[in-house]
Amino acid sequence: MLTGVVKFELEKFTVPFKEDKEEYEVFFRLLWDWATDLLDDPLLIPFFVWDAQCFFHEPWTANHMWDIQV
């Protein structure tokens, strides 16, 4: 169950730029961890759709996408 605190990871890296080196810090979260947290949240479970859906708001792609899903 989600605790309300999202754990991000920090990665530091250096990029050469002209005669200098630029240092950056990037905070990220692994996609798999984010997805499993969403799937563990009992408040969100009823809103997930697992079956193929047929949409007709884009007539030029709707039939093709439906064929792919089914």
Residue frames as qw, qx, qy, qz and C-alpha x, y, z in Angstrom:
[[0.000, 0.889, 0.458, 0.000, 0.00, 0.00, 0.00],
 [0.367, 0.620, -0.047, 0.692, 1.25, 3.48, -0.76],
 [0.507, -0.482, -0.445, 0.559, 2.64, 5.31, 2.23],
 [0.062, 0.977, 0.196, -0.057, 2.55, 8.76, 0.68],
 [0.271, -0.785, 0.427, 0.358, 6.33, 9.00, 0.50],
 [0.842, 0.537, -0.033, 0.027, 7.84, 8.46, -2.92],
 [0.647, -0.541, 0.373, 0.386, 11.39, 7.20, -2.88],
 [0.596, 0.791, -0.137, -0.011, 13.49, 8.67, -5.64],
 [0.845, -0.174, 0.129, 0.488, 17.04, 7.65, -6.43],
 [0.039, 0.942, -0.190, -0.273, 19.83, 10.13, -7.03],
 [0.846, 0.137, 0.248, 0.452, 22.42, 9.71, -9.73],
 [0.076, -0.879, 0.190, 0.430, 25.23, 12.14, -10.35],
 [0.801, 0.262, 0.353, 0.406, 27.03, 12.31, -13.65],
 [0.192, -0.679, 0.229, 0.671, 29.54, 14.50, -15.44],
 [0.673, 0.634, 0.357, 0.136, 29.29, 15.64, -19.03],
 [0.481, -0.226, 0.234, 0.814, 32.24, 17.09, -20.92],
 [0.292, 0.884, 0.364, 0.012, 31.39, 20.47, -22.42],
 [0.341, 0.888, -0.210, 0.227, 33.99, 22.35, -24.40],
 [0.381, 0.499, -0.621, 0.470, 36.95, 22.75, -22.04],
 [0.367, -0.348, 0.542, -0.671, 34.94, 22.14, -18.86],
 [0.277, -0.186, -0.942, -0.042, 32.98, 19.38, -17.25],
 [0.479, -0.340, -0.001, -0.809, 29.39, 19.99, -16.21],
 [0.087, -0.037, -0.946, 0.311, 28.09, 18.02, -13.24],
 [0.541, -0.254, -0.273, -0.754, 24.43, 17.12, -12.92],
 [0.209, 0.004, 0.877, -0.434, 22.27, 15.48, -10.29],
 [0.511, -0.093, -0.524, -0.675, 19.23, 13.59, -11.55],
 [0.422, -0.037, 0.733, -0.533, 16.49, 12.25, -9.32],
 [0.538, 0.094, -0.610, -0.573, 14.50, 9.38, -10.78],
 [0.664, -0.110, 0.603, -0.429, 12.24, 6.52, -9.90],
 [0.093, -0.115, 0.927, 0.345, 12.32, 3.15, -11.60],
 [0.531, -0.017, -0.357, -0.768, 9.26, 2.56, -13.77],
 [0.573, -0.140, -0.804, -0.066, 8.78, -0.95, -12.42],
 [0.224, -0.194, -0.672, 0.678, 8.73, 0.29, -8.81],
 [0.283, 0.105, 0.062, -0.951, 6.22, 2.99, -9.68],
 [0.590, -0.041, -0.568, -0.573, 3.94, 0.52, -11.50],
 [0.513, -0.187, -0.821, 0.165, 4.01, -2.03, -8.67],
 [0.037, -0.164, -0.507, 0.846, 3.22, 0.67, -6.13],
 [0.452, 0.049, -0.173, -0.874, 0.19, 1.68, -8.19],
 [0.638, -0.072, -0.695, -0.323, -0.96, -1.94, -8.42],
 [0.392, -0.158, -0.781, 0.460, -0.63, -2.34, -4.64],
 [0.157, 0.009, 0.267, -0.951, -2.89, 0.64, -3.92],
 [0.132, 0.397, 0.904, -0.091, -6.39, -0.69, -3.08],
 [0.228, 0.677, 0.282, -0.640, -7.96, 2.69, -3.90],
 [0.232, 0.552, -0.468, -0.650, -6.72, 2.52, -7.50],
 [0.268, -0.034, 0.950, 0.156, -7.40, -1.15, -8.30],
 [0.448, 0.564, 0.654, -0.231, -11.07, -0.60, -9.35],
 [0.311, 0.835, -0.037, -0.452, -9.97, 1.95, -11.96],
 [0.168, -0.431, 0.768, 0.442, -7.52, -0.24, -13.88],
 [0.810, 0.409, 0.044, -0.417, -8.82, -1.59, -17.19],
 [0.475, -0.381, 0.760, 0.226, -7.24, -4.88, -18.21],
 [0.626, 0.405, 0.656, 0.118, -9.32, -5.74, -21.27],
 [0.291, 0.130, 0.448, 0.835, -9.03, -4.30, -24.76],
 [0.187, 0.657, 0.394, -0.615, -11.08, -1.16, -25.39],
 [0.414, 0.449, 0.576, 0.544, -12.61, -0.06, -28.68],
 [0.050, -0.648, -0.156, 0.743, -12.42, 3.71, -29.31],
 [0.477, 0.564, 0.555, 0.381, -13.90, 5.48, -32.31],
 [0.053, -0.919, -0.104, 0.377, -12.82, 9.06, -31.72],
 [0.044, -0.626, 0.566, 0.535, -10.03, 8.64, -34.30],
 [0.854, 0.352, 0.210, -0.320, -11.75, 7.00, -37.27],
 [0.588, 0.667, -0.453, -0.067, -8.53, 6.56, -39.26],
 [0.210, 0.447, -0.828, 0.266, -6.84, 4.43, -36.55],
 [0.634, -0.259, 0.426, -0.591, -9.61, 2.99, -34.37],
 [0.959, 0.137, -0.047, -0.242, -10.23, -0.21, -36.31],
 [0.637, 0.494, -0.530, 0.262, -6.52, -0.89, -36.72],
 [0.089, -0.464, 0.656, -0.589, -5.83, -0.43, -32.99],
 [0.798, -0.143, 0.283, -0.512, -8.82, -2.63, -32.10],
 [0.915, 0.289, -0.274, -0.063, -7.48, -5.39, -34.35],
 [0.379, 0.509, -0.637, 0.436, -4.08, -5.14, -32.62],
 [0.366, -0.390, 0.553, -0.639, -5.60, -5.32, -29.12],
 [0.876, -0.021, 0.258, -0.407, -7.82, -8.29, -29.78]]
